[in-house]
Amino acid sequence: MAIDPSPEVLAVAKAHARRDPGLQGKLTYINTSIEGLPLPKSAEEQFDILSLFEVIEHIAHPAEFLDSCTPFVKPGGWIIMSTIARTWMSWLTTKVVAEDIVGIVPRGTHDWEKYINEDELRGHFLGKRGWNSPIVMGVVYVPGLGWREIRGSEKVGNYFFGIRKDEV
């Protein structure tokens, strides 16, 4: 299942899926937010992996949002996300270069103050019961090549973050 509150984002996702024969008929797209979904009543209705790629840095209240995601993850399942660290380098690369100079991202897409450092995500999850095994990978997006791991970039720019829900 793929959800997004933006019909435009879902249209892009559907277009990408049409280009991959391996995905044909395997995904259901729903125009909603996670808060708009009914809460799972059993582990069978929960997910092994909940992915939040390029999402959390656009959320006004990230802690509340992440807490609303928790019931959808099975015990032993993962939340996997990509986001951007809140540093001067990320401001320069995402706001100035990507939005203002090169224009590969529409102006106003990012709000630097909403970026989240990996230690803040780690603290959010580990400060509560029920989460373990955080994994962080610094990455850089290379146009035409995709994401590439760059050790240490989680401290200055883009990174992937994963955390596992405790087994019951």
CNS distance restraints for C-alpha pairs under 8 A (distance, minus, plus):
assign (resid   1 and name CA) (resid  27 and name CA) 5.37 0.50 0.50
assign (resid   1 and name CA) (resid  28 and name CA) 4.70 0.50 0.50
assign (resid   1 and name CA) (resid  29 and name CA) 5.99 0.50 0.50
assign (resid   1 and name CA) (resid  30 and name CA) 7.55 0.50 0.50
assign (resid   2 and name CA) (resid  27 and name CA) 6.78 0.50 0.50
assign (resid   2 and name CA) (resid  28 and name CA) 6.03 0.50 0.50
assign (resid   2 and name CA) (resid  29 and name CA) 4.82 0.50 0.50
assign (resid   2 and name CA) (resid  30 and name CA) 6.30 0.50 0.50
assign (resid   3 and name CA) (resid  10 and name CA) 7.49 0.50 0.50
assign (resid   3 and name CA) (resid  29 and name CA) 5.73 0.50 0.50
assign (resid   3 and name CA) (resid  30 and name CA) 4.80 0.50 0.50
assign (resid   3 and name CA) (resid  31 and name CA) 5.82 0.50 0.50
assign (resid   3 and name CA) (resid  32 and name CA) 5.91 0.50 0.50
assign (resid   3 and name CA) (resid  33 and name CA) 6.58 0.50 0.50
assign (resid   3 and name CA) (resid  34 and name CA) 7.34 0.50 0.50
assign (resid   4 and name CA) (resid   9 and name CA) 6.89 0.50 0.50
assign (resid   4 and name CA) (resid  10 and name CA) 6.35 0.50 0.50
assign (resid   4 and name CA) (resid  30 and name CA) 6.76 0.50 0.50
assign (resid   4 and name CA) (resid  31 and name CA) 5.36 0.50 0.50
assign (resid   4 and name CA) (resid  32 and name CA) 5.36 0.50 0.50
assign (resid   4 and name CA) (resid  33 and name CA) 5.66 0.50 0.50
assign (resid   4 and name CA) (resid  34 and name CA) 7.99 0.50 0.50
assign (resid   5 and name CA) (resid  31 and name CA) 5.22 0.50 0.50
assign (resid   5 and name CA) (resid  32 and name CA) 4.38 0.50 0.50
assign (resid   5 and name CA) (resid  33 and name CA) 4.97 0.50 0.50
assign (resid   6 and name CA) (resid  10 and name CA) 6.52 0.50 0.50
assign (resid   6 and name CA) (resid  31 and name CA) 6.60 0.50 0.50
assign (resid   6 and name CA) (resid  32 and name CA) 7.65 0.50 0.50
assign (resid   7 and name CA) (resid  11 and name CA) 6.16 0.50 0.50
assign (resid   7 and name CA) (resid  31 and name CA) 6.16 0.50 0.50
assign (resid   8 and name CA) (resid  12 and name CA) 6.47 0.50 0.50
assign (resid   9 and name CA) (resid  13 and name CA) 6.30 0.50 0.50
assign (resid  10 and name CA) (resid  14 and name CA) 6.09 0.50 0.50
assign (resid  10 and name CA) (resid  29 and name CA) 6.96 0.50 0.50
assign (resid  10 and name CA) (resid  30 and name CA) 7.93 0.50 0.50
assign (resid  10 and name CA) (resid  31 and name CA) 7.19 0.50 0.50
assign (resid  11 and name CA) (resid  15 and name CA) 6.18 0.50 0.50
assign (resid  12 and name CA) (resid  16 and name CA) 6.28 0.50 0.50
assign (resid  13 and name CA) (resid  17 and name CA) 6.23 0.50 0.50
assign (resid  14 and name CA) (resid  18 and name CA) 6.22 0.50 0.50
assign (resid  14 and name CA) (resid  29 and name CA) 7.83 0.50 0.50
assign (resid  15 and name CA) (resid  19 and name CA) 6.75 0.50 0.50
assign (resid  16 and name CA) (resid  20 and name CA) 6.92 0.50 0.50
assign (resid  17 and name CA) (resid  21 and name CA) 7.58 0.50 0.50
assign (resid  17 and name CA) (resid  23 and name CA) 5.84 0.50 0.50
assign (resid  17 and name CA) (resid  24 and name CA) 6.85 0.50 0.50
assign (resid  18 and name CA) (resid  23 and name CA) 7.49 0.50 0.50
assign (resid  18 and name CA) (resid  24 and name CA) 6.67 0.50 0.50
assign (resid  20 and name CA) (resid  24 and name CA) 7.03 0.50 0.50
assign (resid  23 and name CA) (resid  27 and name CA) 6.87 0.50 0.50
assign (resid  32 and name CA) (resid  36 and name CA) 5.81 0.50 0.50
assign (resid  32 and name CA) (resid  37 and name CA) 7.33 0.50 0.50
assign (resid  33 and name CA) (resid  37 and name CA) 7.04 0.50 0.50
assign (resid  34 and name CA) (resid  68 and name CA) 7.39 0.50 0.50
assign (resid  34 and name CA) (resid  69 and name CA) 6.89 0.50 0.50
assign (resid  35 and name CA) (resid  68 and name CA) 6.67 0.50 0.50
assign (resid  39 and name CA) (resid  71 and name CA) 6.85 0.50 0.50
assign (resid  39 and name CA) (resid  72 and name CA) 7.11 0.50 0.50
assign (resid  40 and name CA) (resid  45 and name CA) 5.21 0.50 0.50
assign (resid  40 and name CA) (resid  46 and name CA) 5.98 0.50 0.50
assign (resid  40 and name CA) (resid  71 and name CA) 6.91 0.50 0.50
assign (resid  40 and name CA) (resid  72 and name CA) 6.37 0.50 0.50
assign (resid  41 and name CA) (resid  45 and name CA) 6.61 0.50 0.50
assign (resid  42 and name CA) (resid  46 and name CA) 6.86 0.50 0.50
assign (resid  43 and name CA) (resid  47 and name CA) 7.92 0.50 0.50
assign (resid  43 and name CA) (resid  74 and name CA) 5.73 0.50 0.50
assign (resid  43 and name CA) (resid  75 and name CA) 7.69 0.50 0.50
assign (resid  45 and name CA) (resid  72 and name CA) 7.75 0.50 0.50
assign (resid  46 and name CA) (resid  71 and name CA) 7.47 0.50 0.50
assign (resid  46 and name CA) (resid  72 and name CA) 4.86 0.50 0.50
assign (resid  46 and name CA) (resid  73 and name CA) 5.32 0.50 0.50
assign (resid  46 and name CA) (resid  74 and name CA) 5.11 0.50 0.50
assign (resid  47 and name CA) (resid  72 and name CA) 6.01 0.50 0.50
assign (resid  47 and name CA) (resid  73 and name CA) 4.98 0.50 0.50
assign (resid  47 and name CA) (resid  74 and name CA) 5.46 0.50 0.50
assign (resid  47 and name CA) (resid  77 and name CA) 6.96 0.50 0.50
assign (resid  48 and name CA) (resid  73 and name CA) 6.18 0.50 0.50
assign (resid  48 and name CA) (resid  74 and name CA) 5.64 0.50 0.50
assign (resid  48 and name CA) (resid  76 and name CA) 7.50 0.50 0.50
assign (resid  48 and name CA) (resid  77 and name CA) 4.43 0.50 0.50
assign (resid  48 and name CA) (resid  78 and name CA) 6.25 0.50 0.50
assign (resid  49 and name CA) (resid  73 and name CA) 6.72 0.50 0.50
assign (resid  49 and name CA) (resid  77 and name CA) 5.69 0.50 0.50
assign (resid  49 and name CA) (resid  78 and name CA) 4.83 0.50 0.50
assign (resid  49 and name CA) (resid  79 and name CA) 5.81 0.50 0.50
assign (resid  49 and name CA) (resid  80 and name CA) 7.03 0.50 0.50
assign (resid  50 and name CA) (resid  72 and name CA) 7.59 0.50 0.50
assign (resid  50 and name CA) (resid  73 and name CA) 6.56 0.50 0.50
assign (resid  50 and name CA) (resid  78 and name CA) 6.34 0.50 0.50
assign (resid  50 and name CA) (resid  79 and name CA) 4.84 0.50 0.50
assign (resid  50 and name CA) (resid  80 and name CA) 6.27 0.50 0.50
assign (resid  51 and name CA) (resid  79 and name CA) 5.84 0.50 0.50
assign (resid  51 and name CA) (resid  80 and name CA) 4.81 0.50 0.50
assign (resid  51 and name CA) (resid  81 and name CA) 5.54 0.50 0.50
assign (resid  52 and name CA) (resid  56 and name CA) 6.96 0.50 0.50
assign (resid  52 and name CA) (resid  79 and name CA) 7.45 0.50 0.50
assign (resid  52 and name CA) (resid  80 and name CA) 6.20 0.50 0.50
assign (resid  52 and name CA) (resid  81 and name CA) 4.42 0.50 0.50
assign (resid  52 and name CA) (resid  82 and name CA) 6.63 0.50 0.50
assign (resid  53 and name CA) (resid  80 and name CA) 7.64 0.50 0.50
assign (resid  53 and name CA) (resid  81 and name CA) 4.85 0.50 0.50
assign (resid  53 and name CA) (resid  82 and name CA) 4.70 0.50 0.50
assign (resid  53 and name CA) (resid  83 and name CA) 6.96 0.50 0.50
assign (resid  54 and name CA) (resid  58 and name CA) 7.83 0.50 0.50
assign (resid  54 and name CA) (resid  81 and name CA) 7.25 0.50 0.50
assign (resid  54 and name CA) (resid  82 and name CA) 5.50 0.50 0.50
assign (resid  54 and name CA) (resid  83 and name CA) 5.49 0.50 0.50
assign (resid  55 and name CA) (resid  59 and name CA) 6.99 0.50 0.50
assign (resid  55 and name CA) (resid  81 and name CA) 7.84 0.50 0.50
assign (resid  55 and name CA) (resid  82 and name CA) 7.63 0.50 0.50
assign (resid  55 and name CA) (resid  83 and name CA) 7.17 0.50 0.50
assign (resid  56 and name CA) (resid  62 and name CA) 6.29 0.50 0.50
assign (resid  56 and name CA) (resid  81 and name CA) 7.99 0.50 0.50
assign (resid  56 and name CA) (resid  83 and name CA) 6.56 0.50 0.50
assign (resid  56 and name CA) (resid 115 and name CA) 7.94 0.50 0.50
assign (resid  57 and name CA) (resid  62 and name CA) 7.97 0.50 0.50
assign (resid  57 and name CA) (resid  83 and name CA) 6.14 0.50 0.50
assign (resid  57 and name CA) (resid  84 and name CA) 6.89 0.50 0.50
assign (resid  57 and name CA) (resid 110 and name CA) 7.56 0.50 0.50
assign (resid  57 and name CA) (resid 111 and name CA) 7.65 0.50 0.50
assign (resid  57 and name CA) (resid 114 and name CA) 5.24 0.50 0.50
assign (resid  57 and name CA) (resid 115 and name CA) 4.97 0.50 0.50
assign (resid  57 and name CA) (resid 116 and name CA) 6.76 0.50 0.50
assign (resid  58 and name CA) (resid 110 and name CA) 7.02 0.50 0.50
assign (resid  58 and name CA) (resid 111 and name CA) 7.31 0.50 0.50
assign (resid  58 and name CA) (resid 114 and name CA) 6.58 0.50 0.50
assign (resid  59 and name CA) (resid  65 and name CA) 7.49 0.50 0.50
assign (resid  59 and name CA) (resid 114 and name CA) 7.17 0.50 0.50
assign (resid  60 and name CA) (resid 114 and name CA) 7.13 0.50 0.50
assign (resid  61 and name CA) (resid  65 and name CA) 6.26 0.50 0.50
assign (resid  62 and name CA) (resid  66 and name CA) 6.01 0.50 0.50
assign (resid  63 and name CA) (resid  67 and name CA) 6.17 0.50 0.50
assign (resid  63 and name CA) (resid 124 and name CA) 7.18 0.50 0.50
assign (resid  64 and name CA) (resid  68 and name CA) 6.24 0.50 0.50
assign (resid  65 and name CA) (resid  69 and name CA) 6.49 0.50 0.50
assign (resid  66 and name CA) (resid  70 and name CA) 6.58 0.50 0.50
assign (resid  67 and name CA) (resid  71 and name CA) 7.97 0.50 0.50
assign (resid  69 and name CA) (resid  73 and name CA) 7.28 0.50 0.50
assign (resid  73 and name CA) (resid  77 and name CA) 5.67 0.50 0.50
assign (resid  73 and name CA) (resid  78 and name CA) 6.72 0.50 0.50
assign (resid  73 and name CA) (resid  79 and name CA) 7.34 0.50 0.50
assign (resid  73 and name CA) (resid 165 and name CA) 7.19 0.50 0.50
assign (resid  74 and name CA) (resid  78 and name CA) 7.89 0.50 0.50
assign (resid  74 and name CA) (resid 165 and name CA) 7.22 0.50 0.50
assign (resid  75 and name CA) (resid 165 and name CA) 5.43 0.50 0.50
assign (resid  75 and name CA) (resid 166 and name CA) 5.55 0.50 0.50
assign (resid  75 and name CA) (resid 167 and name CA) 4.53 0.50 0.50
assign (resid  75 and name CA) (resid 168 and name CA) 5.94 0.50 0.50
assign (resid  76 and name CA) (resid 164 and name CA) 6.12 0.50 0.50
assign (resid  76 and name CA) (resid 165 and name CA) 5.06 0.50 0.50
assign (resid  76 and name CA) (resid 166 and name CA) 5.38 0.50 0.50
assign (resid  76 and name CA) (resid 167 and name CA) 4.71 0.50 0.50
assign (resid  76 and name CA) (resid 168 and name CA) 7.93 0.50 0.50
assign (resid  77 and name CA) (resid 164 and name CA) 5.68 0.50 0.50
assign (resid  77 and name CA) (resid 165 and name CA) 5.47 0.50 0.50
assign (resid  77 and name CA) (resid 166 and name CA) 7.89 0.50 0.50
assign (resid  78 and name CA) (resid 162 and name CA) 6.59 0.50 0.50
assign (resid  78 and name CA) (resid 163 and name CA) 5.58 0.50 0.50
assign (resid  78 and name CA) (resid 164 and name CA) 4.45 0.50 0.50
assign (resid  78 and name CA) (resid 165 and name CA) 6.04 0.50 0.50
assign (resid  79 and name CA) (resid 162 and name CA) 5.61 0.50 0.50
assign (resid  79 and name CA) (resid 163 and name CA) 5.54 0.50 0.50
assign (resid  79 and name CA) (resid 164 and name CA) 6.60 0.50 0.50
assign (resid  79 and name CA) (resid 165 and name CA) 7.95 0.50 0.50
assign (resid  80 and name CA) (resid 160 and name CA) 7.23 0.50 0.50
assign (resid  80 and name CA) (resid 161 and name CA) 5.75 0.50 0.50
assign (resid  80 and name CA) (resid 162 and name CA) 4.31 0.50 0.50
assign (resid  80 and name CA) (resid 163 and name CA) 6.71 0.50 0.50
assign (resid  81 and name CA) (resid 160 and name CA) 5.61 0.50 0.50
assign (resid  81 and name CA) (resid 161 and name CA) 5.25 0.50 0.50
assign (resid  81 and name CA) (resid 162 and name CA) 6.35 0.50 0.50
assign (resid  82 and name CA) (resid 158 and name CA) 7.14 0.50 0.50
assign (resid  82 and name CA) (resid 159 and name CA) 5.62 0.50 0.50
assign (resid  82 and name CA) (resid 160 and name CA) 4.28 0.50 0.50
assign (resid  82 and name CA) (resid 161 and name CA) 6.12 0.50 0.50
assign (resid  83 and name CA) (resid 115 and name CA) 7.33 0.50 0.50
assign (resid  83 and name CA) (resid 116 and name CA) 7.30 0.50 0.50
assign (resid  83 and name CA) (resid 158 and name CA) 5.72 0.50 0.50
assign (resid  83 and name CA) (resid 159 and name CA) 5.75 0.50 0.50
assign (resid  83 and name CA) (resid 160 and name CA) 6.58 0.50 0.50
assign (resid  83 and name CA) (resid 161 and name CA) 7.91 0.50 0.50
assign (resid  84 and name CA) (resid  90 and name CA) 7.05 0.50 0.50
assign (resid  84 and name CA) (resid 115 and name CA) 5.54 0.50 0.50
assign (resid  84 and name CA) (resid 116 and name CA) 6.31 0.50 0.50
assign (resid  84 and name CA) (resid 117 and name CA) 7.19 0.50 0.50
assign (resid  84 and name CA) (resid 154 and name CA) 7.76 0.50 0.50
assign (resid  84 and name CA) (resid 157 and name CA) 5.26 0.50 0.50
assign (resid  84 and name CA) (resid 158 and name CA) 4.32 0.50 0.50
assign (resid  84 and name CA) (resid 159 and name CA) 6.17 0.50 0.50
assign (resid  85 and name CA) (resid  90 and name CA) 6.63 0.50 0.50
assign (resid  85 and name CA) (resid 115 and name CA) 5.57 0.50 0.50
assign (resid  85 and name CA) (resid 116 and name CA) 5.17 0.50 0.50
assign (resid  85 and name CA) (resid 117 and name CA) 4.42 0.50 0.50
assign (resid  85 and name CA) (resid 118 and name CA) 6.79 0.50 0.50
assign (resid  85 and name CA) (resid 154 and name CA) 6.50 0.50 0.50
assign (resid  85 and name CA) (resid 155 and name CA) 6.39 0.50 0.50
assign (resid  85 and name CA) (resid 156 and name CA) 5.87 0.50 0.50
assign (resid  85 and name CA) (resid 157 and name CA) 4.94 0.50 0.50
assign (resid  85 and name CA) (resid 158 and name CA) 6.20 0.50 0.50
assign (resid  85 and name CA) (resid 159 and name CA) 7.45 0.50 0.50
assign (resid  86 and name CA) (resid  90 and name CA) 6.37 0.50 0.50
assign (resid  86 and name CA) (resid  91 and name CA) 7.38 0.50 0.50
assign (resid  86 and name CA) (resid 112 and name CA) 6.49 0.50 0.50
assign (resid  86 and name CA) (resid 113 and name CA) 7.06 0.50 0.50
assign (resid  86 and name CA) (resid 114 and name CA) 7.74 0.50 0.50
assign (resid  86 and name CA) (resid 115 and name CA) 4.80 0.50 0.50
assign (resid  86 and name CA) (resid 116 and name CA) 5.63 0.50 0.50
assign (resid  86 and name CA) (resid 117 and name CA) 5.75 0.50 0.50
assign (resid  86 and name CA) (resid 156 and name CA) 7.42 0.50 0.50
assign (resid  86 and name CA) (resid 157 and name CA) 7.38 0.50 0.50
assign (resid  87 and name CA) (resid  91 and name CA) 6.36 0.50 0.50
assign (resid  87 and name CA) (resid 155 and name CA) 7.83 0.50 0.50
assign (resid  87 and name CA) (resid 156 and name CA) 5.72 0.50 0.50
assign (resid  87 and name CA) (resid 157 and name CA) 7.07 0.50 0.50
assign (resid  88 and name CA) (resid  92 and name CA) 6.21 0.50 0.50
assign (resid  88 and name CA) (resid 156 and name CA) 7.75 0.50 0.50
assign (resid  89 and name CA) (resid  93 and name CA) 6.14 0.50 0.50
assign (resid  89 and name CA) (resid 156 and name CA) 5.93 0.50 0.50
assign (resid  89 and name CA) (resid 157 and name CA) 6.66 0.50 0.50
assign (resid  90 and name CA) (resid  94 and name CA) 5.73 0.50 0.50
assign (resid  90 and name CA) (resid  95 and name CA) 7.67 0.50 0.50
assign (resid  90 and name CA) (resid 112 and name CA) 7.94 0.50 0.50
assign (resid  90 and name CA) (resid 156 and name CA) 6.26 0.50 0.50
assign (resid  90 and name CA) (resid 157 and name CA) 4.91 0.50 0.50
assign (resid  90 and name CA) (resid 158 and name CA) 7.75 0.50 0.50
assign (resid  91 and name CA) (resid  95 and name CA) 5.28 0.50 0.50
assign (resid  91 and name CA) (resid  96 and name CA) 6.79 0.50 0.50
assign (resid  91 and name CA) (resid 112 and name CA) 6.17 0.50 0.50
assign (resid  92 and name CA) (resid  96 and name CA) 5.00 0.50 0.50
assign (resid  92 and name CA) (resid  97 and name CA) 6.22 0.50 0.50
assign (resid  93 and name CA) (resid  97 and name CA) 4.95 0.50 0.50
assign (resid  93 and name CA) (resid  98 and name CA) 6.04 0.50 0.50
assign (resid  94 and name CA) (resid  98 and name CA) 4.91 0.50 0.50
assign (resid  94 and name CA) (resid  99 and name CA) 6.34 0.50 0.50
assign (resid  94 and name CA) (resid 110 and name CA) 7.41 0.50 0.50
assign (resid  95 and name CA) (resid  99 and name CA) 5.14 0.50 0.50
assign (resid  95 and name CA) (resid 100 and name CA) 6.48 0.50 0.50
assign (resid  95 and name CA) (resid 107 and name CA) 7.82 0.50 0.50
assign (resid  95 and name CA) (resid 110 and name CA) 6.87 0.50 0.50
assign (resid  95 and name CA) (resid 112 and name CA) 7.63 0.50 0.50
assign (resid  96 and name CA) (resid 100 and name CA) 4.92 0.50 0.50
assign (resid  96 and name CA) (resid 101 and name CA) 6.19 0.50 0.50
assign (resid  97 and name CA) (resid 101 and name CA) 4.81 0.50 0.50
assign (resid  97 and name CA) (resid 102 and name CA) 5.75 0.50 0.50
assign (resid  97 and name CA) (resid 103 and name CA) 7.55 0.50 0.50
assign (resid  98 and name CA) (resid 102 and name CA) 5.32 0.50 0.50
assign (resid  98 and name CA) (resid 103 and name CA) 5.47 0.50 0.50
assign (resid  98 and name CA) (resid 104 and name CA) 5.45 0.50 0.50
assign (resid  98 and name CA) (resid 105 and name CA) 5.66 0.50 0.50
assign (resid  99 and name CA) (resid 103 and name CA) 4.72 0.50 0.50
assign (resid  99 and name CA) (resid 104 and name CA) 6.33 0.50 0.50
assign (resid  99 and name CA) (resid 105 and name CA) 5.00 0.50 0.50
assign (resid  99 and name CA) (resid 106 and name CA) 5.74 0.50 0.50
assign (resid  99 and name CA) (resid 107 and name CA) 4.96 0.50 0.50
assign (resid  99 and name CA) (resid 108 and name CA) 7.52 0.50 0.50
assign (resid  99 and name CA) (resid 109 and name CA) 7.79 0.50 0.50
assign (resid 100 and name CA) (resid 107 and name CA) 6.58 0.50 0.50
assign (resid 103 and name CA) (resid 107 and name CA) 7.45 0.50 0.50
assign (resid 105 and name CA) (resid 109 and name CA) 6.82 0.50 0.50
assign (resid 111 and name CA) (resid 115 and name CA) 7.21 0.50 0.50
assign (resid 116 and name CA) (resid 120 and name CA) 6.48 0.50 0.50
assign (resid 116 and name CA) (resid 121 and name CA) 7.07 0.50 0.50
assign (resid 117 and name CA) (resid 121 and name CA) 6.76 0.50 0.50
assign (resid 117 and name CA) (resid 154 and name CA) 7.81 0.50 0.50
assign (resid 117 and name CA) (resid 155 and name CA) 7.25 0.50 0.50
assign (resid 118 and name CA) (resid 122 and name CA) 6.10 0.50 0.50
assign (resid 118 and name CA) (resid 136 and name CA) 7.48 0.50 0.50
assign (resid 118 and name CA) (resid 154 and name CA) 6.85 0.50 0.50
assign (resid 118 and name CA) (resid 155 and name CA) 7.46 0.50 0.50
assign (resid 118 and name CA) (resid 161 and name CA) 7.47 0.50 0.50
assign (resid 119 and name CA) (resid 123 and name CA) 5.92 0.50 0.50
assign (resid 120 and name CA) (resid 124 and name CA) 6.11 0.50 0.50
assign (resid 121 and name CA) (resid 125 and name CA) 6.42 0.50 0.50
assign (resid 122 and name CA) (resid 126 and name CA) 5.92 0.50 0.50
assign (resid 122 and name CA) (resid 134 and name CA) 6.75 0.50 0.50
assign (resid 123 and name CA) (resid 127 and name CA) 5.44 0.50 0.50
assign (resid 124 and name CA) (resid 128 and name CA) 6.93 0.50 0.50
assign (resid 125 and name CA) (resid 129 and name CA) 7.79 0.50 0.50
assign (resid 125 and name CA) (resid 131 and name CA) 5.95 0.50 0.50
assign (resid 125 and name CA) (resid 132 and name CA) 7.85 0.50 0.50
assign (resid 125 and name CA) (resid 163 and name CA) 7.80 0.50 0.50
assign (resid 126 and name CA) (resid 130 and name CA) 7.95 0.50 0.50
assign (resid 126 and name CA) (resid 131 and name CA) 6.00 0.50 0.50
assign (resid 126 and name CA) (resid 132 and name CA) 6.68 0.50 0.50
assign (resid 130 and name CA) (resid 165 and name CA) 5.75 0.50 0.50
assign (resid 130 and name CA) (resid 166 and name CA) 5.01 0.50 0.50
assign (resid 131 and name CA) (resid 163 and name CA) 6.66 0.50 0.50
assign (resid 131 and name CA) (resid 164 and name CA) 5.61 0.50 0.50
assign (resid 131 and name CA) (resid 165 and name CA) 4.54 0.50 0.50
assign (resid 131 and name CA) (resid 166 and name CA) 5.32 0.50 0.50
assign (resid 132 and name CA) (resid 163 and name CA) 6.16 0.50 0.50
assign (resid 132 and name CA) (resid 164 and name CA) 5.29 0.50 0.50
assign (resid 132 and name CA) (resid 165 and name CA) 6.33 0.50 0.50
assign (resid 132 and name CA) (resid 166 and name CA) 6.42 0.50 0.50
assign (resid 133 and name CA) (resid 163 and name CA) 5.78 0.50 0.50
assign (resid 133 and name CA) (resid 164 and name CA) 5.82 0.50 0.50
assign (resid 134 and name CA) (resid 161 and name CA) 7.16 0.50 0.50
assign (resid 134 and name CA) (resid 162 and name CA) 5.58 0.50 0.50
assign (resid 134 and name CA) (resid 163 and name CA) 4.41 0.50 0.50
assign (resid 134 and name CA) (resid 164 and name CA) 6.84 0.50 0.50
assign (resid 135 and name CA) (resid 161 and name CA) 5.74 0.50 0.50
assign (resid 135 and name CA) (resid 162 and name CA) 5.06 0.50 0.50
assign (resid 135 and name CA) (resid 163 and name CA) 6.39 0.50 0.50
assign (resid 136 and name CA) (resid 154 and name CA) 7.30 0.50 0.50
assign (resid 136 and name CA) (resid 159 and name CA) 6.86 0.50 0.50
assign (resid 136 and name CA) (resid 160 and name CA) 5.70 0.50 0.50
assign (resid 136 and name CA) (resid 161 and name CA) 4.64 0.50 0.50
assign (resid 136 and name CA) (resid 162 and name CA) 6.52 0.50 0.50
assign (resid 137 and name CA) (resid 149 and name CA) 6.77 0.50 0.50
assign (resid 137 and name CA) (resid 150 and name CA) 7.69 0.50 0.50
assign (resid 137 and name CA) (resid 151 and name CA) 6.91 0.50 0.50
assign (resid 137 and name CA) (resid 152 and name CA) 7.92 0.50 0.50
assign (resid 137 and name CA) (resid 153 and name CA) 7.92 0.50 0.50
assign (resid 137 and name CA) (resid 154 and name CA) 6.44 0.50 0.50
assign (resid 137 and name CA) (resid 159 and name CA) 5.48 0.50 0.50
assign (resid 137 and name CA) (resid 160 and name CA) 5.13 0.50 0.50
assign (resid 137 and name CA) (resid 161 and name CA) 6.62 0.50 0.50
assign (resid 138 and name CA) (resid 149 and name CA) 5.81 0.50 0.50
assign (resid 138 and name CA) (resid 150 and name CA) 5.27 0.50 0.50
assign (resid 138 and name CA) (resid 151 and name CA) 5.37 0.50 0.50
assign (resid 138 and name CA) (resid 152 and name CA) 5.68 0.50 0.50
assign (resid 138 and name CA) (resid 153 and name CA) 4.39 0.50 0.50
assign (resid 138 and name CA) (resid 154 and name CA) 4.11 0.50 0.50
assign (resid 138 and name CA) (resid 155 and name CA) 7.61 0.50 0.50
assign (resid 138 and name CA) (resid 157 and name CA) 7.58 0.50 0.50
assign (resid 138 and name CA) (resid 158 and name CA) 6.16 0.50 0.50
assign (resid 138 and name CA) (resid 159 and name CA) 4.25 0.50 0.50
assign (resid 138 and name CA) (resid 160 and name CA) 6.40 0.50 0.50
assign (resid 139 and name CA) (resid 147 and name CA) 6.26 0.50 0.50
assign (resid 139 and name CA) (resid 148 and name CA) 5.39 0.50 0.50
assign (resid 139 and name CA) (resid 149 and name CA) 4.34 0.50 0.50
assign (resid 139 and name CA) (resid 150 and name CA) 4.99 0.50 0.50
assign (resid 139 and name CA) (resid 151 and name CA) 7.38 0.50 0.50
assign (resid 139 and name CA) (resid 153 and name CA) 6.12 0.50 0.50
assign (resid 139 and name CA) (resid 154 and name CA) 7.02 0.50 0.50
assign (resid 139 and name CA) (resid 157 and name CA) 7.75 0.50 0.50
assign (resid 139 and name CA) (resid 158 and name CA) 5.48 0.50 0.50
assign (resid 139 and name CA) (resid 159 and name CA) 5.08 0.50 0.50
assign (resid 139 and name CA) (resid 160 and name CA) 7.06 0.50 0.50
assign (resid 140 and name CA) (resid 147 and name CA) 5.64 0.50 0.50
assign (resid 140 and name CA) (resid 148 and name CA) 5.40 0.50 0.50
assign (resid 140 and name CA) (resid 149 and name CA) 6.49 0.50 0.50
assign (resid 140 and name CA) (resid 150 and name CA) 6.47 0.50 0.50
assign (resid 140 and name CA) (resid 153 and name CA) 7.56 0.50 0.50
assign (resid 140 and name CA) (resid 157 and name CA) 7.73 0.50 0.50
assign (resid 140 and name CA) (resid 158 and name CA) 6.13 0.50 0.50
assign (resid 140 and name CA) (resid 159 and name CA) 7.75 0.50 0.50
assign (resid 141 and name CA) (resid 145 and name CA) 7.73 0.50 0.50
assign (resid 141 and name CA) (resid 146 and name CA) 5.43 0.50 0.50
assign (resid 141 and name CA) (resid 147 and name CA) 4.40 0.50 0.50
assign (resid 141 and name CA) (resid 148 and name CA) 6.29 0.50 0.50
assign (resid 142 and name CA) (resid 146 and name CA) 5.20 0.50 0.50
assign (resid 142 and name CA) (resid 147 and name CA) 6.13 0.50 0.50
assign (resid 142 and name CA) (resid 148 and name CA) 7.12 0.50 0.50
assign (resid 152 and name CA) (resid 156 and name CA) 7.49 0.50 0.50
assign (resid 153 and name CA) (resid 157 and name CA) 5.51 0.50 0.50
assign (resid 153 and name CA) (resid 158 and name CA) 6.56 0.50 0.50
assign (resid 153 and name CA) (resid 159 and name CA) 6.88 0.50 0.50
assign (resid 154 and name CA) (resid 158 and name CA) 5.86 0.50 0.50
assign (resid 154 and name CA) (resid 159 and name CA) 4.83 0.50 0.50
assign (resid 154 and name CA) (resid 160 and name CA) 7.85 0.50 0.50
